[in-house]
C-alpha cells in the first residue's frame, strides 16, 4: 500500500478512535465524577471556533497518520503500540500544549490531570491500535 494511503487511513482510524475509545473513557470518567464536562464537548476552540470534539479528532488524526506510516514495521500486538502512541500524545499535551496555551507545564505536576490524560489518551491509543490494522495491512503481499 502506498505511504499516502497508509497515512490517510491512519488518520481516519485515529479520528474514529477519538469518537469511540477516547470518548468512551471520557464518559466513564465523567460518570465517576472525575471529568467536569460530559463527553463529546461542543464548546468552541481557539482560534477558529471549531467544536472541541472535532479539534480532538483532527489532532488525534495527525498522530494516527504517523502511526499508519510506521504500522507495517511495528512488532508485536498493535494495541500495545497504540497504547504507547496514547502515552506519547498525553505527554505532548501535558508538556508542550500546556506551555503553548500559557498554562503551567504539566499542570504543575498535579496528579489528577496526569491521571485523566493518561487514561483518556491511553484508551484512545489502544483504539487506534485495534482499528488501524483493520484498515491497513501490516505486510504487503509477497513480503
Number of C-alpha atoms within 10 A of each C-alpha: 12 7 12 12 14 24 23 19 24 31 26 24 27 35 28 20 27 28 17 15 21 29 21 18 19 26 19 15 19 15 13 10 11 15 16 11 12 15 19 18 13 14 10 14 14 9 6 7 11 14 15 16 19 18 17 18 21 17 16 27 25 18 22 31 26 16 26 31 20 15 24 16 10 13 10 8 10 21 19 17 20 27 22 17 23 28 21 17 20 25 17 13 18 22 17 15 15 15 14 11 9 9 14 13 16 20 15 12 12 9 10 12 17 17 13 17 19 21 20 23 30 25 26 32 35 23 25 35 29 20 21 28 18 11 14 21 14 18 11 9 7 4 4
